[in-house]
Amino acid sequence: MHKKDKKKGKDSSNTTSYTGKLEITRGGLGFVVIEGQQKDIMVKPEHLNNALNGDTVTIEVRGYSDNNNRREGRVTGVIKRKQSEFSGTVQVHPHFAFLIPDNEKMQVDIYIPLHLLNNATNGDKAIARIIEWTAKAKNPVGEIVTILTDESANEIAMQGILTENGFPLSFPDDVLEEAARYSEHIDKDEVKKRHDLRDVLTMTIDPVDAKDFDDALSFRALKGGWYEVGVHIADVGHFIQEDSALDKEAYNRATSVYLPDRVLPMLPERLSNELCSLRPNEDKYTFSAVFKVNKKGQVKDPWIGKTLIHSDRRFAYEEVQEMIEGADGDHKEVIMILNEMAQNLRKERFAKGAINFSSQEVRFKLDEKGKPIGIVIKESKEAHQLIEEFMLLANRTVAEYVSGLTFKDKPIPFPYRVHDEPDPDKLKMFTAYAARYGVRFDLSNPETVAKSFNQMLKVVQGKPEQHVLEQLGIRTMAKAVYTTENVGHYGLGFDDYCHFTSPIRRYPDVLVHRVVYQCLEEKIKPIKDMEAKCRHCSDQERRAMEAERAANKYKQVEYMQDYVGEEFEAVISGISAFGFWAETVAHKCEGMISIHDLAQVDDFTFLEGEYALVGRHTGLRFAMGDKVVVRVVAANLEKRQIDYTLAELVDMPRLPLARRDRSRPGNQKGGKQKDYGKRNDSKGGKKKKK
């Protein structure tokens, strides 16, 4: 927040204060990112005042750096720590100890009093929690909370990734005790308050390895070609009392985190895997949205309320997909009707402006030690879409219900899930690039832009440019966030949208359940600081995504360590001034080819608007979506980095001579051209295959 107008100059009496997020480089220099401002503020190490990477801080701007181009300031306070636990190596001295953090952006060691080592010894890998850091102290004081010495390298890496992103590895004792107090038995008095649907056919459809089931579908036939379809969600709010220890811990985490070999849950397992999980053959408390639907996907008479259900069957996506494709199975007729409804709901959604970006999910096959032994690329099939469409219907219906109500003539504070319109500058650059492939966009209004996106995705389906246009198109989009400002969800084409369907793993859904129940009971008591809670949940969601990306990258690197020296077909997935990234076709492992490596071929220029590197002498052009053959040079687990080198040129386009830079040596007739394509191996460059 801006507290005083800026006055340019180095006079210390002219100061400006802001609140922002601190980012620290590996070299120790800090930069505070201020929301709504393009330029960040530089902070020298001596002015960080105990602030750490990722912290939300207040900063005082006191002038400009020596080159007069960048504002410079000092941190005056830490509002919120990104993390309080750090992984590292224990160093024990005669009278004290330190934890030396693994994270290079953690610039100070953590002082550990000997009585807080908790059995850690010199050289142990461990996790320490900061418990005190006074203003004048050089180092924070901490205690060892976990010893990792006896764990595998994978265990240390995964736990380190979680702590780096501020997620605690265990639940406090008072939270576990509170969760343990709840009974698994259904209370007779509670049943009277709910709509009892235990006699209606109900099923769950989830991944084969799922451990918690927070949504279920019920189905029964009505007269006149109509069916009753219920979307039933675990009633987490029944167990989490507002402001309880359990509630505060769930809010602090705000989300479950999904890594390749584990889930770090938002709720203790007593709730997430037992009491709230809609397991088969058990009566469960649920919060439901029930609809009348026909096979055409027409919907009427929505009902929202608390229910009691009994799941009759647990399905895996694969089972349902096999039935959709022709196999026999339990309740096949019901599955086929639900799928027909879902596909019609899907068609209608896209017809009304939703954007149909395709999605792929990469999953790792792991051995018993967590080492990746294979990579599976999963695409969204009709079984996934069946669940997705009914969850979208429930989320939209709940948001529409609340958005139509007021409290004291004002909108009710509510955590909408919103997705703003594309950034105009990014969109302009992208549409200019798409025009190279004959794709034209109508930029008249947001609706025509969405239609243009869908037309583009339809036209390029199966063509070489599909991948690049999809990836670049997604990058033009705003990020979806939680907020009380209901601007709609552009990507889904909904005016009102929220997250209602996953309260086991998302705290915003818990908030949604609370507000909706208040509205149904006509006992509205607006939740305080809802917008601040929305921002926190959005921040935690981003941290979880960062942790998931880091863990996936670690597994990619670990997998590719077995293939150093091997060659693979790849697609260029990113371009910058210092090289390009390529993703292998077979297993979606991304690595970089540096500009220094490309210097063996030519002197390349980065053309930002064209997403390309172009050789000044040869006219060679490397652009997003181009196919290349890469050789794996290195796979560094510590840096989570794969390095490739070009192994072979594959039909690389060249610029016409008229567009090359002829002002540099070597461009004139007879100029020396750099030789490319010679192998470093002694076998004549025969391509290796795996």
C-alpha positions in Angstrom: 0.0 0.0 0.0 1.2 3.5 -0.9 1.3 5.8 2.1 3.0 8.9 0.7 3.7 10.3 -2.7 7.2 9.6 -3.9 9.7 12.5 -4.2 12.6 11.7 -6.3 16.0 12.2 -4.7 18.4 10.8 -2.1 17.3 13.1 0.7 16.5 10.7 3.6 13.8 13.0 4.9 11.7 12.3 1.8 10.5 8.7 2.3 7.8 6.6 1.0 6.4 3.4 2.6 4.9 0.4 0.8 3.8 -3.1 1.6 5.0 -5.9 -0.7 6.6 -9.3 -1.1 10.3 -9.7 -0.7 12.3 -11.8 -3.2 16.0 -12.4 -2.5 18.5 -13.5 -5.1 21.1 -16.2 -4.5 23.6 -13.3 -4.1 21.7 -11.9 -1.2 20.2 -8.8 -2.9 16.5 -8.2 -2.2 13.7 -6.8 -4.3 10.3 -5.9 -3.0 7.4 -6.5 -5.4 4.6 -4.0 -4.9 1.1 -5.0 -6.1 0.0 -2.7 -9.0 3.5 -1.4 -9.7 5.7 -2.5 -12.6 9.0 -1.7 -11.0 10.2 -3.3 -7.8 12.3 -1.8 -5.0 15.9 -2.9 -4.4 17.1 -3.7 -0.9 20.7 -4.2 -0.1 21.6 -7.1 2.3 22.4 -4.8 5.2 18.9 -3.2 4.9 16.9 -6.5 5.0 16.4 -6.3 8.8 15.8 -10.0 9.4 13.4 -10.3 6.5 13.6 -13.6 4.5 12.8 -14.6 0.9 9.1 -14.7 0.3 8.1 -12.6 3.4 5.5 -9.9 3.2 7.2 -6.8 4.4 6.9 -3.0 4.9 9.6 -1.1 3.1 10.7 2.5 3.3 12.0 4.0 0.1 14.8 6.4 0.7 15.9 7.4 -2.8 17.5 5.9 -5.9 20.5 3.7 -6.5 23.7 5.2 -7.8 22.7 4.8 -11.4 19.5 6.7 -10.6 17.4 4.1 -12.4 16.0 1.9 -9.5 14.4 2.9 -6.3 16.2 1.7 -3.2 14.9 1.1 0.3 15.1 -0.6 3.6 12.8 -3.2 5.2 11.1 -1.7 8.3 9.0 -4.6 9.4 7.9 -8.2 8.6 4.2 -8.6 8.3 4.1 -12.3 7.5 6.7 -15.0 7.1 6.6 -17.2 4.1 8.1 -20.0 6.1 9.4 -20.7 9.6 10.9 -24.2 9.0 14.1 -24.8 7.0 15.9 -28.0 5.9 19.7 -28.1 6.2 22.7 -29.6 7.8 23.4 -29.6 11.5 26.8 -28.3 12.8 27.4 -28.9 16.5 30.0 -27.0 18.4 31.0 -27.4 22.1 28.5 -24.8 23.4 26.0 -24.3 20.6 24.9 -25.5 17.2 23.8 -24.2 13.8 21.5 -25.4 11.0 23.1 -24.5 7.7 20.1 -24.1 5.3 20.0 -26.0 2.0 18.1 -23.1 0.3 20.6 -20.7 -1.2 18.2 -17.8 -0.7 18.2 -18.3 3.0 21.1 -16.0 3.8 21.7 -16.7 7.5 22.3 -19.8 9.5 19.9 -20.8 12.3 21.4 -20.8 15.8 20.4 -23.9 17.8 20.9 -24.0 21.6 22.2 -27.4 22.6 19.1 -28.2 24.6 17.0 -27.7 21.5 18.9 -30.1 19.2 16.4 -32.9 20.1 19.0 -35.7 19.6 20.4 -34.3 16.3 24.1 -34.8 15.9 26.8 -33.1 13.9 26.3 -33.7 10.2 22.7 -34.7 10.4 20.2 -33.5 7.8 17.4 -32.0 9.7 14.6 -29.5 9.7 14.7 -26.5 12.1 11.9 -24.2 13.1 12.6 -20.5 13.9 11.3 -19.7 17.4 12.8 -16.3 18.0 14.7 -13.5 16.1 15.2 -10.3 17.9 15.9 -7.1 16.0 19.6 -6.8 16.9 20.4 -10.5 16.6 22.4 -11.6 13.5 21.0 -15.1 13.5 17.5 -16.4 14.3 17.2 -18.9 17.2 15.6 -22.3 16.3 14.9 -25.8 17.4 15.3 -29.1 15.5 11.9 -30.5 14.8 12.8 -33.4 12.4 15.9 -35.4 11.8 16.3 -36.6 8.2 19.7 -38.5 8.5 18.2 -42.0 8.1 15.9 -41.0 5.3 16.5 -41.5 1.6 17.7 -38.6 -0.6 14.2 -38.5 -2.1 12.6 -38.1 1.4 15.0 -35.3 2.2 14.3 -33.6 -1.1 10.6 -33.8 -0.9 10.4 -32.6 2.7 12.8 -29.8 1.8 10.6 -28.6 -1.1 7.6 -28.5 1.3 9.4 -26.5 4.0 10.9 -24.1 1.3 7.4 -23.2 0.4 6.2 -22.7 3.9 4.2 -25.9 4.5 4.6 -27.6 7.9 5.3 -31.3 7.7 3.2 -32.3 10.7 0.2 -31.1 12.7 0.4 -29.6 16.1 -0.7 -31.9 19.0 -3.8 -29.8 19.9 -5.0 -30.1 16.3 -4.6 -33.9 16.3 -6.3 -34.1 19.6 -9.2 -32.1 18.4 -9.6 -34.3 15.3 -9.4 -37.4 17.4 -12.4 -36.3 19.6 -14.9 -36.6 16.8 -16.9 -39.8 16.5 -17.4 -41.8 13.4 -21.0 -42.7 14.4 -23.9 -40.9 12.8 -25.9 -38.8 15.4 -29.7 -39.4 15.4 -30.4 -35.8 16.2 -28.2 -34.6 13.4 -30.0 -36.9 10.9 -33.3 -35.1 11.7 -31.7 -31.8 10.4 -30.7 -33.3 7.1 -32.3 -34.5 3.9 -31.8 -38.3 4.1 -30.7 -39.7 0.7 -29.2 -43.0 1.8 -31.7 -45.0 -0.2 -30.7 -43.3 -3.5 -28.0 -44.9 -5.7 -24.8 -43.0 -5.0 -21.2 -43.5 -6.3 -17.8 -41.9 -6.3 -15.5 -41.7 -9.3 -11.8 -40.9 -8.5 -8.2 -41.8 -9.4 -7.4 -45.4 -8.7 -4.9 -44.4 -6.0 -7.1 -41.8 -4.3 -7.2 -42.0 -0.5 -9.9 -39.3 0.2 -13.2 -39.0 -1.6 -14.8 -35.6 -1.1 -17.5 -35.8 -3.9 -20.1 -38.3 -4.9 -23.0 -38.4 -7.5 -26.4 -39.8 -6.8 -28.9 -40.8 -9.5 -32.6 -41.7 -9.7 -35.1 -41.7 -12.6 -38.1 -39.3 -12.5 -41.1 -39.1 -14.8 -41.1 -37.5 -18.2 -37.5 -38.2 -19.2 -36.1 -36.3 -16.2 -33.6 -37.6 -13.7 -32.5 -36.4 -10.2 -28.7 -36.0 -10.1 -27.2 -35.0 -6.7 -23.7 -33.6 -6.3 -22.7 -34.5 -2.7 -19.7 -32.9 -1.0 -18.1 -34.0 2.3 -19.5 -31.8 5.0 -16.2 -30.7 6.4 -17.8 -27.8 8.2 -19.7 -30.2 10.5 -16.3 -31.1 12.0 -14.4 -27.9 11.8 -15.7 -25.3 14.2 -14.9 -21.7 13.3 -11.8 -20.4 15.1 -11.0 -23.8 16.6 -7.4 -25.1 16.5 -8.4 -27.3 13.6 -9.9 -24.4 11.7 -6.9 -22.2 12.3 -4.4 -24.9 11.1 -6.6 -25.6 8.0 -6.7 -21.9 7.2 -2.9 -21.5 7.6 -2.2 -24.3 5.2 -5.2 -23.4 3.0 -4.6 -26.3 0.6 -3.4 -29.8 0.3 -0.1 -30.2 -1.6 0.3 -33.0 -4.1 3.8 -34.2 -4.8 4.7 -37.2 -7.1 5.0 -39.6 -4.2 2.8 -38.1 -1.4 0.1 -35.8 -0.4 0.6 -33.2 2.4 -3.0 -32.9 3.5 -4.7 -29.7 4.7 -6.6 -31.7 7.3 -5.4 -34.5 9.6 -5.9 -38.0 8.2 -8.6 -38.6 10.9 -10.7 -36.2 8.9 -9.4 -36.3 5.4 -9.2 -40.1 5.0 -11.8 -41.2 7.5 -14.6 -39.0 8.9 -15.0 -36.8 5.8 -14.1 -39.2 3.1 -17.1 -40.5 1.3 -16.0 -44.2 1.4 -18.3 -46.9 0.1 -20.8 -48.6 2.3 -20.6 -45.9 5.0 -23.2 -43.3 6.0 -21.7 -39.8 5.6 -22.7 -36.2 6.3 -22.7 -34.1 3.1 -23.5 -30.7 1.7 -25.3 -31.1 -1.6 -26.6 -29.5 -4.7 -29.4 -31.6 -6.3 -30.8 -31.0 -9.8 -33.4 -32.3 -12.2 -31.5 -33.0 -15.5 -32.5 -34.6 -18.8 -30.3 -36.4 -21.3 -29.9 -33.2 -23.3 -28.2 -31.6 -20.3 -31.1 -29.3 -19.5 -31.2 -28.4 -15.8 -34.0 -27.2 -13.6 -35.1 -26.9 -10.0 -31.7 -26.8 -8.2 -31.8 -27.5 -4.5 -29.0 -26.8 -2.0 -28.8 -28.2 1.5 -27.3 -30.5 4.1 -27.8 -34.2 3.4 -27.0 -37.7 4.6 -25.8 -40.2 1.9 -24.5 -43.8 1.6 -22.1 -44.5 -1.2 -22.9 -47.8 -2.9 -19.9 -48.1 -5.2 -16.5 -46.6 -5.6 -15.3 -46.4 -9.2 -11.9 -45.6 -10.6 -11.8 -43.3 -13.7 -10.4 -46.2 -15.7 -13.4 -48.5 -15.0 -15.9 -45.8 -16.0 -13.9 -45.0 -19.2 -13.9 -48.7 -20.2 -17.7 -48.8 -19.8 -18.1 -45.6 -21.9 -16.0 -47.2 -24.6 -18.1 -50.4 -24.6 -17.2 -52.7 -21.7 -19.8 -54.1 -19.3 -19.8 -53.1 -15.6 -21.8 -52.2 -12.5 -24.5 -49.6 -13.1 -23.5 -49.2 -16.7 -26.8 -47.8 -17.8 -26.6 -45.1 -15.2 -23.0 -44.3 -16.1 -24.0 -43.9 -19.8 -26.9 -41.6 -19.0 -24.7 -39.4 -16.7 -22.0 -39.3 -19.4 -24.5 -38.2 -22.1 -25.7 -35.4 -19.8 -22.1 -34.3 -19.0 -21.2 -34.2 -22.7 -24.2 -32.0 -23.5 -23.4 -29.7 -20.5 -19.9 -29.5 -21.9 -21.1 -28.6 -25.4 -23.4 -25.9 -24.1 -20.6 -24.5 -21.9 -18.3 -24.0 -24.9 -21.1 -22.7 -27.0 -21.6 -19.9 -24.4 -18.0 -18.8 -24.3 -15.9 -21.3 -22.3 -12.4 -21.8 -23.8 -11.5 -25.3 -24.6 -7.8 -25.6 -23.8 -6.7 -29.2 -23.7 -4.8 -30.5 -20.7 -2.3 -33.2 -20.1 -1.1 -34.6 -16.8 2.3 -36.1 -16.3 2.5 -38.8 -13.6 5.6 -40.8 -12.5 5.8 -44.5 -12.0 7.9 -44.9 -8.8 9.7 -47.8 -7.2 9.5 -48.6 -3.5 12.2 -46.0 -2.8 10.4 -43.3 -4.7 12.7 -43.4 -7.7 11.0 -42.7 -11.0 11.1 -45.8 -13.3 8.6 -44.5 -15.9 6.5 -41.5 -16.9 2.8 -41.7 -17.9 1.1 -38.9 -19.8 -2.6 -38.8 -19.0 -5.2 -36.9 -21.0 -8.7 -35.8 -20.0 -11.1 -38.4 -21.1 -14.9 -38.6 -20.9 -14.8 -40.3 -17.5 -12.9 -37.3 -16.1 -15.2 -34.9 -18.0 -18.3 -36.6 -16.5 -17.2 -35.7 -12.9 -15.8 -32.3 -14.0 -19.1 -31.1 -15.6 -21.2 -31.9 -12.6 -18.7 -30.3 -10.2 -18.7 -27.2 -12.4 -22.5 -27.2 -12.4 -22.6 -27.4 -8.5 -19.9 -24.7 -8.1 -21.7 -22.3 -10.5 -25.1 -23.0 -8.9 -23.9 -22.2 -5.4 -22.2 -19.0 -6.5 -25.3 -17.9 -8.4 -27.4 -18.5 -5.2 -25.2 -16.4 -3.0 -24.6 -13.6 -5.6 -28.4 -13.1 -5.7 -28.6 -12.3 -2.0 -27.7 -9.3 0.0 -27.1 -8.4 3.7 -28.1 -4.9 4.8 -28.4 -3.9 1.1 -24.8 -5.0 0.4 -23.3 -8.1 -1.3 -22.5 -10.8 1.1 -18.7 -11.3 1.5 -18.1 -14.5 -0.3 -14.9 -16.2 -1.8 -15.7 -16.2 -5.5 -13.3 -18.0 -7.8 -12.7 -15.4 -10.6 -10.7 -15.4 -13.8 -10.3 -12.0 -15.4 -10.1 -11.2 -19.1 -6.8 -11.6 -21.0 -4.1 -9.0 -20.6 -4.6 -6.6 -23.7 -0.8 -6.3 -24.3 -0.2 -10.0 -24.1 -3.2 -10.7 -26.3 -2.1 -8.2 -28.9 1.4 -9.9 -29.1 -0.1 -13.3 -29.2 -2.7 -12.6 -32.0 0.0 -11.1 -34.1 2.0 -14.3 -33.7 -1.0 -16.5 -34.4 -1.6 -14.6 -37.6 1.6 -16.2 -38.9 -0.4 -19.5 -39.0 -3.4 -18.0 -40.7 -5.3 -17.6 -37.4 -7.4 -14.4 -37.1 -8.8 -13.1 -33.9 -11.8 -10.8 -33.5 -10.8 -8.5 -30.6 -14.1 -6.5 -30.6 -15.1 -7.7 -27.1 -14.3 -10.4 -24.6 -17.0 -12.7 -26.0 -15.6 -12.6 -29.6 -12.1 -13.1 -28.2 -13.2 -16.3 -26.5 -14.9 -17.5 -29.7 -11.7 -16.8 -31.6 -9.7 -18.9 -29.1 -12.1 -21.8 -29.6 -12.0 -21.5 -33.4 -8.2 -21.4 -33.3 -8.0 -24.5 -31.1 -10.4 -26.3 -33.5 -8.4 -25.3 -36.6 -5.0 -26.3 -35.3 -6.1 -29.6 -33.7 -3.5 -32.2 -34.7 -1.3 -29.7 -36.6 2.4 -29.0 -35.7 1.5 -25.6 -34.4 -1.1 -26.8 -32.0 1.2 -27.2 -29.0 2.8 -23.7 -29.3 -0.4 -21.9 -29.9 -2.1 -23.6 -27.0 0.9 -22.8 -24.7 1.2 -19.2 -25.7 -2.6 -18.7 -25.6 -2.7 -19.9 -22.0 0.0 -17.4 -21.1 -2.1 -14.5 -22.2 -4.7 -15.5 -19.6 -5.0 -13.9 -16.2 -4.4 -16.1 -13.2 -7.6 -17.4 -11.4 -7.8 -16.2 -7.8 -10.1 -16.0 -4.9 -11.7 -12.6 -4.2 -15.0 -11.0 -2.9 -15.1 -9.0 -6.2 -17.3 -11.0 -8.4 -15.9 -10.3 -11.9 -16.9 -13.7 -13.2 -14.8 -16.6 -14.6 -13.7 -15.7 -18.2 -12.1 -19.1 -19.0 -15.2 -21.1 -18.0 -17.6 -18.5 -19.4 -19.5 -18.2 -16.0 -20.8 -14.9 -14.5 -20.8 -16.5 -11.1 -18.4 -19.2 -9.9 -16.9 -20.5 -6.6 -15.2 -23.6 -5.2 -17.7 -25.7 -3.3 -16.7 -29.2 -4.2 -13.4 -30.0 -2.5 -13.4 -28.8 1.2 -11.1 -31.7 2.3 -8.3 -30.2 0.3 -9.2 -26.5 -0.2 -10.0 -24.0 2.6 -12.0 -21.6 0.3 -14.5 -24.4 -0.1 -14.8 -24.5 3.7 -15.5 -20.8 3.7 -18.1 -21.2 0.9 -19.9 -23.9 2.9 -20.0 -21.6 6.0 -21.5 -18.7 4.1 -24.0 -20.9 2.2 -25.2 -22.5 5.3 -25.7 -19.1 7.0 -27.8 -18.0 3.9 -29.9 -21.2 4.0 -30.6 -20.8 7.7 -31.2 -17.0 7.2 -28.6 -16.3 10.0 -26.1 -14.3 8.1 -23.1 -13.1 10.0 -20.5 -11.8 7.5 -17.2 -13.5 8.0 -14.6 -10.9 9.0 -11.7 -10.0 6.7 -13.0 -12.2 3.9 -10.9 -10.4 1.2 -7.7 -10.9 3.3 -8.6 -14.6 3.7 -9.1 -14.8 -0.1 -5.7 -13.3 -0.7 -4.1 -15.7 1.8 -5.8 -18.7 0.1 -4.6 -17.5 -3.4 -1.1 -17.1 -2.1 -1.0 -20.6 -0.5 -2.4 -22.0 -3.8 0.5 -20.5 -5.7 3.0 -21.8 -3.1 1.5 -25.3 -3.5 1.8 -25.1 -7.2 5.5 -24.0 -6.8 6.1 -26.9 -4.6 4.4 -29.3 -7.0 6.4 -27.9 -9.9 9.7 -28.2 -8.0 8.9 -31.8 -7.0 8.0 -32.8 -10.5 11.2 -31.1 -11.8 13.2 -33.1 -9.2 11.6 -36.3 -10.5 12.3 -35.4 -14.1 15.9 -34.7 -13.3 16.2 -38.0 -11.3 14.7 -39.9 -14.2 17.0 -38.3 -16.8 20.1 -39.1 -14.8 19.9 -42.6 -16.3 19.9 -41.1 -19.9 22.9 -38.8 -19.9 24.4 -39.1 -23.4 21.2 -40.3 -24.9 19.3 -38.5 -27.6 15.6 -37.7 -27.8 13.1 -35.9 -30.0 11.9 -32.7 -28.4 9.8 -29.7 -28.9 10.9 -26.1 -28.1 8.8 -25.1 -25.1 10.3 -21.7 -24.2 12.6 -19.0 -25.6 14.7 -16.3 -24.0 17.7 -14.2 -24.7 19.9 -16.8 -22.9 18.8 -19.9 -24.8 15.7 -22.0 -25.2 13.9 -24.8 -23.3 13.0 -28.1 -25.0 10.6 -30.7 -23.8 11.1 -34.3 -24.8 8.2 -35.8 -26.7 8.3 -39.2 -25.0 8.2 -38.2 -21.4 7.7 -34.4 -21.2 11.1 -33.7 -19.5 12.1 -30.1 -20.0 15.7 -28.9 -20.1 17.7 -26.0 -21.5 20.0 -25.4 -24.4 22.0 -22.3 -23.5 22.9 -19.5 -25.9 26.6 -20.4 -25.3 26.0 -23.8 -26.7 24.2 -22.3 -29.7 27.2 -20.1 -30.3 28.9 -23.1 -31.9 26.2 -22.8 -34.6 25.8 -19.0 -35.0 25.3 -15.7 -33.2 21.7 -15.7 -32.3 19.3 -12.7 -31.6 16.2 -13.0 -29.5 13.1 -11.7 -31.2 10.6 -11.4 -28.3 7.5 -10.6 -30.5 8.2 -13.7 -32.6 9.1 -16.1 -29.7 12.2 -17.0 -31.6 16.0 -17.0 -31.7 17.4 -16.2 -35.2 21.0 -16.7 -36.4 22.6 -13.6 -37.8 24.8 -15.5 -40.2 23.0 -18.6 -41.1 19.4 -17.4 -40.8 18.6 -20.5 -38.6 15.5 -19.9 -36.6 14.6 -21.6 -33.3 11.0 -20.9 -32.4 8.3 -22.1 -30.0 6.9 -25.4 -31.1 9.8 -26.3 -33.4 11.0 -29.9 -33.3 14.7 -30.6 -32.4 16.8 -33.6 -31.4 18.5 -33.1 -28.1 21.3 -34.9 -26.2 21.2 -35.1 -22.4 24.4 -33.5 -21.2 23.7 -33.2 -17.4 21.0 -33.8 -14.8 21.7 -31.9 -11.6 19.4 -33.0 -8.7 20.7 -30.3 -6.4 19.8 -27.5 -8.9 16.8 -29.5 -10.3 18.1 -28.7 -13.7 18.5 -30.7 -17.0 21.0 -29.5 -19.6 20.6 -30.5 -23.2 22.7 -29.8 -26.3 21.6 -29.9 -29.9 22.2 -33.3 -31.3 20.7 -32.8 -34.8 18.9 -30.1 -36.8 15.5 -31.3 -37.9 14.0 -29.3 -40.8 14.9 -26.0 -39.1 13.5 -23.0 -41.0 15.9 -20.3 -42.2 15.1 -16.7 -42.7 15.3 -15.4 -46.2 18.6 -13.6 -47.0 16.8 -10.3 -47.1 16.0 -10.5 -43.4 19.5 -11.5 -42.2 21.9 -9.0 -40.6 24.6 -8.5 -43.2 26.5 -5.9 -41.3 28.5 -8.5 -39.2 31.6 -10.4 -40.3 31.0 -13.7 -42.1 27.8 -12.5 -43.8 29.5 -11.4 -47.0 30.0 -13.7 -49.9 32.9 -16.0 -49.2 32.7 -15.3 -45.4 33.6 -18.2 -43.2 30.6 -20.2 -42.0 30.6 -22.1 -38.7 30.6 -25.8 -39.1 27.8 -27.6 -37.3 26.7 -31.1 -36.9 29.9 -32.9 -36.0 29.6 -35.3 -33.2 31.8 -35.3 -30.1 31.5 -39.1 -29.9 34.0 -41.3 -31.7 31.5 -43.5 -33.4 30.7 -41.1 -36.2 27.6 -39.7 -34.6 25.3 -42.6 -34.9 22.2 -41.7 -33.0 21.6 -43.6 -29.8 18.2 -45.0 -29.0 16.6 -45.9 -25.8 
